[in-house]
Amino acid sequence: MREQPIGEAVEDDERANAAIDTLLEDIRHLRHQLALTEGAMRRGMTRGWRPIYDRD
């Protein structure tokens, strides 16, 4: 296994953190969109279905 220079390791960590931050922001956005959709739809349209925000 090749040892990474410290600069490369730091860059890899920064990339990973940026990717995680982007994914978390996507989750926030999609949850907001789901909440808006839930508020806009009529009950009869979905026969009482309500979204679940967390995975099982």
Biotite code that builds the C-alpha atoms (Angstrom):
import biotite.structure as struc

atoms = struc.array([
    struc.Atom([0.000, 0.000, 0.000], chain_id="A", res_id=1, res_name="MET", atom_name="CA", element="C"),
    struc.Atom([1.365, 3.368, -1.018], chain_id="A", res_id=2, res_name="ARG", atom_name="CA", element="C"),
    struc.Atom([1.546, 6.093, 1.588], chain_id="A", res_id=3, res_name="GLU", atom_name="CA", element="C"),
    struc.Atom([-0.155, 9.329, 0.573], chain_id="A", res_id=4, res_name="GLN", atom_name="CA", element="C"),
    struc.Atom([1.620, 12.595, 1.090], chain_id="A", res_id=5, res_name="PRO", atom_name="CA", element="C"),
    struc.Atom([-0.159, 14.714, 3.681], chain_id="A", res_id=6, res_name="ILE", atom_name="CA", element="C"),
    struc.Atom([-1.300, 17.230, 1.058], chain_id="A", res_id=7, res_name="GLY", atom_name="CA", element="C"),
    struc.Atom([-3.090, 14.498, -0.924], chain_id="A", res_id=8, res_name="GLU", atom_name="CA", element="C"),
    struc.Atom([-4.770, 13.126, 2.190], chain_id="A", res_id=9, res_name="ALA", atom_name="CA", element="C"),
    struc.Atom([-6.034, 16.580, 3.126], chain_id="A", res_id=10, res_name="VAL", atom_name="CA", element="C"),
    struc.Atom([-7.344, 17.131, -0.412], chain_id="A", res_id=11, res_name="GLU", atom_name="CA", element="C"),
    struc.Atom([-9.120, 13.750, -0.306], chain_id="A", res_id=12, res_name="ASP", atom_name="CA", element="C"),
    struc.Atom([-10.721, 14.652, 3.032], chain_id="A", res_id=13, res_name="ASP", atom_name="CA", element="C"),
    struc.Atom([-11.836, 18.026, 1.668], chain_id="A", res_id=14, res_name="GLU", atom_name="CA", element="C"),
    struc.Atom([-13.376, 16.355, -1.393], chain_id="A", res_id=15, res_name="ARG", atom_name="CA", element="C"),
    struc.Atom([-15.164, 13.802, 0.783], chain_id="A", res_id=16, res_name="ALA", atom_name="CA", element="C"),
    struc.Atom([-16.491, 16.515, 3.090], chain_id="A", res_id=17, res_name="ASN", atom_name="CA", element="C"),
    struc.Atom([-17.666, 18.567, 0.092], chain_id="A", res_id=18, res_name="ALA", atom_name="CA", element="C"),
    struc.Atom([-19.448, 15.519, -1.340], chain_id="A", res_id=19, res_name="ALA", atom_name="CA", element="C"),
    struc.Atom([-21.151, 14.816, 2.001], chain_id="A", res_id=20, res_name="ILE", atom_name="CA", element="C"),
    struc.Atom([-22.190, 18.466, 2.345], chain_id="A", res_id=21, res_name="ASP", atom_name="CA", element="C"),
    struc.Atom([-23.673, 18.387, -1.157], chain_id="A", res_id=22, res_name="THR", atom_name="CA", element="C"),
    struc.Atom([-25.635, 15.223, -0.401], chain_id="A", res_id=23, res_name="LEU", atom_name="CA", element="C"),
    struc.Atom([-26.975, 16.663, 2.852], chain_id="A", res_id=24, res_name="LEU", atom_name="CA", element="C"),
    struc.Atom([-28.074, 19.816, 1.030], chain_id="A", res_id=25, res_name="GLU", atom_name="CA", element="C"),
    struc.Atom([-29.830, 17.649, -1.581], chain_id="A", res_id=26, res_name="ASP", atom_name="CA", element="C"),
    struc.Atom([-31.660, 15.805, 1.206], chain_id="A", res_id=27, res_name="ILE", atom_name="CA", element="C"),
    struc.Atom([-32.789, 19.095, 2.774], chain_id="A", res_id=28, res_name="ARG", atom_name="CA", element="C"),
    struc.Atom([-34.011, 20.357, -0.596], chain_id="A", res_id=29, res_name="HIS", atom_name="CA", element="C"),
    struc.Atom([-35.919, 17.153, -1.404], chain_id="A", res_id=30, res_name="LEU", atom_name="CA", element="C"),
    struc.Atom([-37.541, 17.047, 2.042], chain_id="A", res_id=31, res_name="ARG", atom_name="CA", element="C"),
    struc.Atom([-38.644, 20.659, 1.566], chain_id="A", res_id=32, res_name="HIS", atom_name="CA", element="C"),
    struc.Atom([-40.078, 19.824, -1.863], chain_id="A", res_id=33, res_name="GLN", atom_name="CA", element="C"),
    struc.Atom([-41.917, 16.822, -0.391], chain_id="A", res_id=34, res_name="LEU", atom_name="CA", element="C"),
    struc.Atom([-43.376, 18.978, 2.388], chain_id="A", res_id=35, res_name="ALA", atom_name="CA", element="C"),
    struc.Atom([-44.573, 21.556, -0.167], chain_id="A", res_id=36, res_name="LEU", atom_name="CA", element="C"),
    struc.Atom([-46.124, 18.830, -2.317], chain_id="A", res_id=37, res_name="THR", atom_name="CA", element="C"),
    struc.Atom([-47.833, 17.280, 0.702], chain_id="A", res_id=38, res_name="GLU", atom_name="CA", element="C"),
    struc.Atom([-49.345, 20.648, 1.592], chain_id="A", res_id=39, res_name="GLY", atom_name="CA", element="C"),
    struc.Atom([-50.524, 21.300, -1.958], chain_id="A", res_id=40, res_name="ALA", atom_name="CA", element="C"),
    struc.Atom([-52.214, 18.004, -2.771], chain_id="A", res_id=41, res_name="MET", atom_name="CA", element="C"),
    struc.Atom([-55.758, 17.133, -1.885], chain_id="A", res_id=42, res_name="ARG", atom_name="CA", element="C"),
    struc.Atom([-56.545, 14.199, 0.377], chain_id="A", res_id=43, res_name="ARG", atom_name="CA", element="C"),
    struc.Atom([-58.753, 12.497, -2.202], chain_id="A", res_id=44, res_name="GLY", atom_name="CA", element="C"),
    struc.Atom([-55.948, 12.542, -4.733], chain_id="A", res_id=45, res_name="MET", atom_name="CA", element="C"),
    struc.Atom([-53.831, 10.171, -2.701], chain_id="A", res_id=46, res_name="THR", atom_name="CA", element="C"),
    struc.Atom([-56.503, 8.272, -0.760], chain_id="A", res_id=47, res_name="ARG", atom_name="CA", element="C"),
    struc.Atom([-55.012, 9.248, 2.575], chain_id="A", res_id=48, res_name="GLY", atom_name="CA", element="C"),
    struc.Atom([-51.378, 8.537, 1.700], chain_id="A", res_id=49, res_name="TRP", atom_name="CA", element="C"),
    struc.Atom([-48.851, 10.606, 3.625], chain_id="A", res_id=50, res_name="ARG", atom_name="CA", element="C"),
    struc.Atom([-45.128, 10.693, 2.879], chain_id="A", res_id=51, res_name="PRO", atom_name="CA", element="C"),
    struc.Atom([-42.590, 9.188, 5.239], chain_id="A", res_id=52, res_name="ILE", atom_name="CA", element="C"),
    struc.Atom([-39.550, 11.380, 5.669], chain_id="A", res_id=53, res_name="TYR", atom_name="CA", element="C"),
    struc.Atom([-37.189, 8.772, 7.122], chain_id="A", res_id=54, res_name="ASP", atom_name="CA", element="C"),
    struc.Atom([-36.126, 5.449, 5.653], chain_id="A", res_id=55, res_name="ARG", atom_name="CA", element="C"),
    struc.Atom([-36.888, 2.200, 7.447], chain_id="A", res_id=56, res_name="ASP", atom_name="CA", element="C"),
])
